[in-house]
Amino acid sequence: MPTQHPPAGRARKRAETRRAIADAALRLFALRGFDAVTVSEVAGAADVSAKTVFNYFPAKEQLFYEHEPLLAGDPAEAVLHRADGRTTIVPSRLLRAGTTGDLALFGRIYRESEPLRAHGRDLFAARERALAESLAGVAWAGAADGLRTRILAAAVFGPLRQVWESILLEAADRVPPDEAVTRGVRTLEEAYAVLGEAFENFLQGRGTPALHLHAPPIPGTQPHAVRGERPSIRRVAELAGVSATTVSHTLNGRRPVAGETRRRVLRAIEELGYRPNTLARGLRTSRSQTIGLIIPDITNPFYPAVARGLQDVLGPAGYDQIISNTDGVRRAERTAIEHMIARQVDGLAFAVFHTHAEHLLPAIEAGIPVVRLGGRQVQQGVDLIHSDDEGGAAEATRHLLGRGYRRIAFVCGPAAEGPAAERVAGYRAALADAGLPADRALVAHTEFSRAGGARGVARLLELPEPPDAVLCANDVMAIGALDVAARRGLRVPDDLAVMGFDDIDAAGLVSPGLTTMANPAREIGRATARRLLERLHGAIGEPSTELVVPTRLVRRQSV
């Protein structure tokens, strides 16, 4: 057996140690998340010192990106200087021929950590600079044209970073990795076809060799059938016997196309059933044609009605919705906002209870119009649309007082945040106007659900002096109150009056019918969509606006 050369042995040992440290780190990140793991814990898991970890990985984020499964190669390798004097950028050389490692696991860890997302942006910025330096040697890139090389590099890496992140997030959401990669590659090809056309105009007319943005199929991702696959612009071009740029000219009409060529392209489009890719178009226009909606409880009928109102306005305008449910959990709310930013939504509407001003700054700084549904006006740059929560609750309390009830309880959320806080304030104001004390024992904090409402009312009924009426922060909680009353043999409204808020469809279906305050969810959704579109079209000059939608008393049999 030949004797191993000592330097080679040391190099192999260093590589093995580096891999062991990175593997130990990934196992910990998978179990606990990146942010919760310390470098000392990684050192312990890898059976090395913390100093050794820092020697190999000066930044903690590098431990994670050691396992990056998609990016490949030196950006300089994407620049080809051809014998005919032309320079071609081949973006496909920036991705691996096939994914390595667990793409879904990598995506899930990435999705949950803002430091990892920030490091990813830095990683792409470094690669973009490396590509710009590689382009500095082409004939037209003199000292005065350094800006052009940076623009070209940005044009390559901007779409690539968006597609890279989209693939990770789709894999994290349990989309099969091969399908996520294939869809991402197809989108990238279409985006580069459009950008290639733009850069032909950008570089022509200088009396120097042209530079071409060329995106052939990435190795290992030749077209094959996947669930939901649709024809790409490249397939249309192949069938019509033209370039993808010519197909783009035919579709957008910006450049003349010969009549016969145009007919061949249109026949290919019809035969394949091709539809332009919205995400690819968004890479060109900086618009994704999507609006994010973040809600606390998708099972509460109020919020699907809000979503329907949004769709009433957004659909005809060519926008889709992305809906995220948070269950009213503080961390989930912040994560949902981060995900919407990562998904490049054009606008964001959210109905959340724990989000504070600083959590919205990334969306505002990214130029995303934001509308908050309910709560108080908390900062500039955020529009507010809500029902008259405080006035509606005051009117509901006055209605109960007018019916002769005096010991009126209020069932609200865990900390009376968001719209519920306004409703508690209205309830207390109406009691004060009537000269009645606001007994703290009569305010029950619970979950915004049917079960939560039942638990809250059950506690109130155990008081030495129980209430004779209960006002709930929403109708779902009020239905839970009716459940408790029925189980205990209480007659509604003779023994206990129950009143809700929202007037969901179920309020008129339960027995007895639920008296409530109508909160026009669908109209709130429509108003929200209109305000977001106005922001996107630059039709509003004020930094923030507020729109209050009136509530209305709906009398039924529970009071």
C-alpha positions in Angstrom: 0.0 0.0 0.0 1.6 3.3 -1.0 2.6 5.7 1.7 0.3 8.7 1.9 2.0 12.1 1.6 1.7 13.9 5.0 0.3 17.2 3.6 -2.4 15.2 1.7 -3.2 13.4 4.9 -3.6 16.6 6.8 -5.8 18.1 4.2 -8.0 15.1 4.3 -8.2 15.3 8.1 -9.2 18.9 7.9 -11.9 18.2 5.4 -13.2 15.4 7.6 -13.3 17.6 10.6 -15.0 20.4 8.7 -17.7 18.0 7.5 -18.2 16.5 11.0 -18.7 20.0 12.4 -21.1 21.0 9.7 -23.1 17.7 10.0 -23.4 18.0 13.7 -24.6 21.6 13.3 -27.3 20.6 10.8 -28.6 17.9 13.1 -29.0 20.5 15.9 -30.6 23.0 13.5 -33.1 20.4 12.4 -34.1 19.6 15.9 -34.2 23.0 17.5 -34.0 25.6 14.7 -30.9 27.7 13.7 -31.5 30.6 16.1 -31.8 28.5 19.2 -28.5 26.6 18.7 -25.2 28.1 20.0 -21.7 27.5 18.6 -20.7 25.9 21.9 -23.5 23.3 21.5 -22.2 22.6 18.0 -18.7 22.1 19.3 -20.0 19.7 21.9 -22.0 17.7 19.4 -18.9 17.5 17.1 -16.6 16.7 20.0 -14.3 19.6 19.2 -13.6 23.0 20.9 -15.6 26.1 20.1 -12.3 27.6 18.9 -12.0 24.8 16.3 -15.5 25.6 15.1 -14.7 29.2 14.7 -11.4 28.3 12.9 -13.4 26.5 10.2 -16.6 28.6 10.3 -16.0 32.2 11.4 -19.7 33.0 11.1 -22.4 30.7 12.6 -24.4 31.0 9.4 -21.6 29.3 7.4 -22.3 26.1 9.3 -25.7 26.0 7.7 -24.7 27.2 4.2 -22.1 24.5 4.1 -25.1 22.2 3.2 -26.6 24.6 0.6 -28.1 22.2 -2.0 -28.7 24.3 -5.2 -25.9 26.8 -5.9 -22.7 25.6 -7.6 -19.5 26.8 -9.0 -17.5 30.1 -9.2 -19.7 32.8 -10.8 -16.8 33.4 -13.2 -17.5 30.0 -14.8 -20.8 31.3 -16.1 -18.9 33.8 -18.4 -17.9 32.3 -21.7 -15.6 34.3 -24.0 -16.3 32.9 -27.5 -13.9 32.7 -30.5 -16.1 35.1 -32.5 -15.5 37.8 -29.9 -18.8 37.6 -28.2 -19.3 37.1 -24.6 -22.1 34.8 -23.3 -23.4 34.6 -19.7 -24.7 31.0 -19.0 -26.7 31.3 -15.8 -27.3 27.5 -15.7 -23.7 27.1 -14.6 -24.7 28.8 -11.4 -26.9 25.9 -10.3 -26.0 22.3 -9.6 -26.8 19.6 -12.1 -28.8 17.9 -9.4 -29.8 18.9 -5.9 -27.7 17.5 -3.0 -28.8 16.9 0.5 -32.3 17.3 2.0 -33.8 20.2 0.2 -37.0 20.2 2.3 -35.0 20.2 5.5 -32.7 23.0 4.3 -35.8 25.0 3.3 -37.6 24.6 6.6 -34.6 25.7 8.7 -34.0 28.6 6.3 -37.6 29.7 6.5 -37.6 30.0 10.3 -34.5 32.2 10.7 -34.1 35.8 9.8 -30.3 35.7 10.3 -30.1 32.9 7.7 -32.2 34.9 5.2 -30.0 37.9 5.8 -26.8 35.8 5.2 -28.4 34.4 2.1 -28.8 37.9 0.7 -25.2 38.6 1.5 -24.1 35.4 -0.2 -25.9 36.4 -3.4 -24.5 39.9 -3.2 -21.0 38.4 -3.0 -21.6 36.2 -6.0 -23.1 39.1 -7.9 -19.9 41.1 -7.3 -17.8 38.2 -8.5 -19.7 38.0 -11.7 -19.4 41.7 -12.3 -15.6 41.4 -11.9 -15.5 38.5 -14.4 -17.4 40.7 -16.9 -14.9 43.5 -16.5 -12.7 42.0 -19.2 -15.2 42.2 -22.1 -14.5 44.6 -24.8 -17.1 47.2 -23.9 -16.4 47.2 -20.2 -13.9 49.9 -19.8 -13.4 52.0 -16.6 -16.4 54.2 -17.6 -18.6 51.2 -18.1 -18.2 49.5 -14.7 -21.8 50.4 -14.0 -22.9 48.3 -16.9 -21.2 45.2 -15.6 -22.9 45.7 -12.2 -26.2 46.1 -13.9 -25.7 42.9 -15.9 -24.6 40.9 -12.8 -27.7 42.2 -10.9 -29.9 41.1 -13.8 -28.5 37.6 -13.6 -28.6 37.2 -9.8 -31.9 39.1 -9.1 -34.1 36.4 -10.7 -31.8 33.6 -9.6 -32.1 34.6 -5.9 -35.9 34.9 -6.2 -36.2 31.5 -7.8 -33.7 30.0 -5.4 -35.7 31.2 -2.4 -39.0 30.1 -4.0 -37.6 26.6 -4.5 -36.6 26.4 -0.9 -39.9 27.7 0.4 -41.9 25.3 -1.8 -39.8 22.4 -0.6 -40.3 23.5 3.0 -44.1 23.5 2.3 -43.8 19.8 1.2 -43.8 20.3 -2.5 -41.8 17.4 -3.9 -38.2 18.7 -4.4 -37.9 17.6 -8.0 -41.2 19.4 -8.8 -40.1 22.6 -7.0 -36.7 22.6 -8.8 -38.3 21.9 -12.2 -40.9 24.7 -11.8 -38.2 27.1 -10.6 -35.9 26.3 -13.5 -38.7 26.8 -16.0 -39.5 30.2 -14.4 -35.8 31.2 -14.6 -35.6 30.2 -18.3 -38.6 32.4 -19.1 -37.3 35.3 -17.1 -33.9 35.2 -18.8 -35.6 35.0 -22.2 -37.3 38.2 -21.5 -34.2 39.8 -19.9 -32.1 38.7 -22.8 -34.2 40.7 -25.1 -33.9 43.8 -22.9 -30.1 43.5 -22.7 -29.7 43.2 -26.5 -31.1 46.7 -26.7 -29.0 47.8 -23.6 -25.7 46.8 -25.3 -26.3 47.4 -29.0 -25.2 50.5 -30.8 -21.8 50.8 -29.1 -19.6 49.4 -32.0 -18.4 46.6 -29.8 -19.1 42.9 -29.5 -22.4 42.1 -28.0 -23.0 40.2 -24.7 -25.8 37.6 -24.6 -27.7 36.3 -21.7 -28.2 32.6 -22.5 -30.2 30.2 -20.4 -30.1 26.7 -21.9 -31.8 23.9 -19.9 -30.0 23.3 -16.6 -28.3 19.8 -16.6 -30.4 17.2 -14.9 -33.6 19.2 -15.4 -34.6 18.2 -19.0 -38.4 18.6 -19.4 -40.3 15.8 -18.0 -43.9 15.4 -16.7 -44.5 16.6 -13.2 -47.8 17.2 -11.4 -49.4 20.4 -12.8 -46.6 21.0 -15.3 -47.5 23.5 -18.0 -45.7 24.3 -21.3 -42.8 26.7 -21.1 -41.8 29.5 -23.4 -38.8 27.4 -24.5 -41.1 24.5 -25.6 -43.2 27.0 -27.6 -39.9 28.3 -29.3 -38.8 24.7 -30.1 -42.1 23.8 -31.7 -42.3 27.0 -33.7 -38.6 26.8 -34.7 -37.7 30.2 -33.3 -35.9 31.6 -30.3 -37.5 32.2 -26.9 -36.9 35.9 -27.5 -39.0 35.8 -30.7 -41.8 34.2 -28.7 -41.5 37.0 -26.2 -41.6 39.6 -29.0 -44.8 38.0 -30.4 -46.5 38.0 -27.0 -45.6 41.6 -25.9 -45.6 43.3 -29.3 -42.6 45.5 -28.4 -40.6 44.4 -31.5 -41.8 43.6 -35.0 -42.2 39.9 -35.9 -42.6 38.6 -39.5 -46.2 37.5 -40.3 -45.3 33.9 -41.0 -43.1 33.7 -37.9 -45.9 35.2 -35.8 -48.4 32.6 -37.2 -46.0 29.7 -36.4 -45.6 31.0 -32.8 -49.3 31.5 -32.3 -50.0 27.9 -33.7 -47.4 26.5 -31.2 -49.0 28.5 -28.4 -52.4 27.1 -29.2 -51.2 23.5 -29.7 -49.4 23.5 -26.4 -51.9 25.4 -24.4 -49.2 27.8 -23.3 -50.0 30.6 -20.8 -47.4 33.2 -19.9 -45.9 32.5 -16.5 -47.0 35.1 -14.0 -43.9 34.8 -11.8 -41.6 35.2 -14.7 -43.5 38.3 -15.8 -43.2 39.5 -12.2 -39.4 39.2 -12.4 -39.5 41.7 -15.3 -42.1 44.1 -13.8 -41.1 43.8 -10.1 -44.7 42.7 -9.4 -45.7 39.2 -8.4 -49.5 39.9 -8.9 -50.1 38.5 -5.4 -51.5 40.0 -2.2 -50.8 38.4 1.2 -53.6 38.0 3.8 -52.6 37.0 7.3 -55.5 35.9 9.6 -55.7 34.5 13.1 -58.3 31.8 12.6 -59.4 30.5 9.2 -62.1 28.4 10.9 -63.9 31.6 12.1 -66.3 32.3 9.2 -65.6 36.0 9.5 -62.2 35.7 8.0 -63.1 33.7 4.9 -65.7 36.4 4.3 -63.0 39.0 4.4 -60.9 36.9 1.9 -64.0 36.7 -0.4 -64.3 40.4 -0.3 -60.6 40.8 -1.2 -61.1 38.4 -4.1 -64.1 40.3 -5.4 -61.8 43.3 -6.1 -58.4 41.6 -6.6 -59.6 38.9 -9.1 -60.8 41.3 -11.8 -57.6 43.4 -11.3 -55.4 40.3 -12.1 -54.2 39.6 -8.5 -54.2 36.3 -6.5 -54.2 35.9 -2.7 -51.8 34.0 -0.5 -53.5 33.3 2.9 -51.6 32.5 6.1 -53.3 31.3 9.3 -51.5 32.1 12.6 -53.9 30.7 15.2 -53.3 34.0 17.0 -49.8 33.0 18.1 -47.3 35.9 18.4 -44.4 34.0 16.8 -46.5 32.7 14.0 -47.7 36.2 13.2 -44.1 37.5 12.8 -43.1 34.5 10.8 -46.1 34.9 8.5 -45.1 38.5 7.7 -41.5 37.4 7.0 -42.8 34.7 4.7 -45.0 37.1 2.8 -42.0 39.4 2.2 -39.9 36.4 1.1 -42.7 35.5 -1.4 -42.5 39.0 -2.9 -46.2 39.8 -2.4 -47.2 43.2 -3.9 -49.3 44.1 -0.9 -50.1 42.8 2.6 -53.3 42.8 4.6 -53.3 41.4 8.1 -55.7 40.8 11.0 -53.4 39.9 13.9 -53.4 40.6 17.6 -49.8 40.6 18.8 -47.8 42.3 16.0 -46.1 45.5 17.0 -44.8 48.4 14.9 -41.2 47.1 14.6 -42.4 43.8 13.1 -43.9 45.6 10.1 -40.8 47.7 9.4 -39.2 45.1 7.0 -42.4 45.1 4.9 -42.6 48.9 4.9 -38.9 49.2 4.1 -39.4 46.7 1.2 -42.0 49.1 -0.3 -44.9 46.7 0.3 -48.2 48.5 1.0 -49.7 47.3 4.3 -53.3 47.4 5.5 -54.1 46.5 9.1 -57.6 45.1 9.8 -58.6 46.3 13.2 -56.7 47.6 16.2 -55.3 51.1 16.6 -53.3 53.2 14.2 -49.8 52.3 15.3 -47.4 53.8 12.7 -46.9 55.7 9.6 -46.9 53.6 6.4 -49.7 51.3 7.5 -53.3 51.9 6.4 -56.0 50.9 8.9 -59.4 49.5 7.9 -61.8 48.3 10.6 -65.3 48.2 11.8 -66.4 50.6 14.6 -65.3 48.1 17.2 -65.4 50.5 20.2 -68.7 52.1 19.1 -70.3 48.8 18.2 -69.4 47.3 21.6 -70.8 50.3 23.4 -74.0 50.0 21.4 -74.3 46.3 22.2 -73.8 47.1 25.9 -76.4 49.8 25.8 -78.8 47.4 24.2 -78.3 44.9 27.0 -78.7 47.7 29.6 -81.9 48.8 27.8 -83.3 45.2 28.1 -82.9 45.4 31.9 -79.6 43.5 32.4 -77.2 45.0 35.0 -74.5 42.5 35.7 -73.0 42.3 32.2 -69.9 40.3 31.5 -67.5 40.5 28.6 -65.7 37.4 27.1 -62.6 38.4 25.0 -59.3 37.1 23.8 -56.2 36.2 25.8 -54.9 39.7 26.3 -57.7 41.9 24.8 -55.4 42.9 21.9 -56.4 44.1 18.5 -60.1 44.7 17.8 -61.1 42.9 21.0 -59.3 45.7 23.0 -61.4 48.3 21.3 -64.6 46.3 22.1 -63.6 46.0 25.8 -63.1 49.8 25.8 -66.5 50.3 24.3 -68.1 47.9 26.8 -66.5 49.7 29.8 -67.4 53.2 28.4 -71.1 52.2 28.1 -71.2 50.9 31.7 -69.5 54.1 32.9 -72.1 56.2 31.1 -74.8 54.2 32.8 -73.2 54.8 36.2 -72.2 51.1 36.7 -68.8 50.0 37.9 -66.6 48.0 35.5 -66.1 44.9 37.6 -62.8 43.3 36.5 -64.1 39.9 37.6 -66.7 40.1 34.8 -64.0 40.3 32.0 -62.9 36.8 31.0 -59.8 36.3 28.9 -59.9 33.2 26.7 -59.2 31.9 23.2 -61.1 33.4 20.2 -62.9 30.1 19.5 -66.1 28.2 20.3 -64.3 26.2 23.0 -62.6 29.3 24.3 -66.0 31.1 24.6 -67.4 28.1 26.5 -64.5 28.0 28.9 -64.8 31.8 29.6 -68.5 31.7 30.3 -68.1 28.6 32.5 -65.7 30.5 34.7 -68.0 33.5 34.9 -70.9 31.3 35.9 -68.8 30.0 38.9 -68.5 33.5 40.4 -70.3 34.1 43.7 -72.4 36.6 41.9 -72.6 35.4 38.3 -73.6 37.6 35.3 -77.1 37.9 34.0 -75.8 38.7 30.5 -72.7 38.0 28.5 -71.3 40.0 25.6 -68.7 38.1 23.5 -65.9 39.5 21.3 -67.1 37.4 18.3 -70.0 35.2 17.3 -68.0 32.0 17.5 -67.3 32.6 21.2 -70.9 33.5 21.7 -72.0 30.1 20.3 -69.7 28.5 22.8 -71.6 30.5 25.5 -74.9 29.1 24.2 -73.4 25.6 24.5 -72.6 26.1 28.2 -76.0 27.5 28.9 -77.7 24.5 27.3 -75.5 22.0 29.3 -76.3 23.8 32.6 -80.0 24.0 31.9 -80.0 27.8 31.7 -82.7 29.4 29.7 -81.5 32.0 27.1 -82.3 34.9 27.5 -84.4 34.4 30.7 -81.5 33.1 32.9 -78.6 34.4 30.8 -78.6 36.7 27.9 -75.9 36.1 25.2 -74.8 38.5 22.6 -72.1 38.2 19.9 -70.2 40.4 17.4 -69.7 39.9 13.6 -73.1 38.5 12.5 -71.6 35.4 10.8 -74.1 33.1 9.0 -74.2 30.7 11.9 -75.6 33.4 14.2 -79.0 33.1 12.5 -78.9 29.3 12.5 -78.3 28.5 16.2 -81.2 28.2 18.7 -82.0 30.6 20.0 -81.0 33.0 17.3 -78.0 35.1 18.3 -78.4 38.8 18.8 -75.2 40.4 17.6 -73.5 43.4 16.0 -73.1 43.1 12.3 -69.5 43.6 11.2 -69.5 43.6 7.4 -66.6 41.3 6.8 -67.0 41.1 3.0 -67.2 44.9 2.7 -64.1 45.2 4.9 -62.3 42.8 2.5 -63.4 44.8 -0.6 -62.3 48.1 1.0 -58.9 46.6 1.9 -58.4 45.4 -1.6 -59.3 48.8 -3.0 -56.9 50.6 -0.7 -54.0 48.2 -1.6 -54.6 48.7 -5.3 -54.7 52.5 -4.8 -51.4 52.3 -3.0 -49.9 50.1 -5.8 -51.1 52.6 -8.4 -49.8 55.6 -6.5 -53.2 57.1 -6.1 -52.8 58.0 -2.4 -50.4 60.7 -1.2 -50.9 60.4 2.6 -48.4 58.2 4.5 -51.3 56.4 6.2 -55.1 56.4 6.2 -57.9 55.1 8.3 -61.3 53.9 7.2 -64.0 53.0 9.7 -66.9 50.7 8.6 -70.0 51.1 10.7 -71.5 48.2 12.7 -75.2 47.5 13.0 -77.3 45.9 15.7 -79.0 42.7 14.7 -81.8 41.6 17.1 -82.6 38.0 17.5 -83.8 35.8 20.4 -80.8 35.4 22.6 -81.3 38.8 24.3 
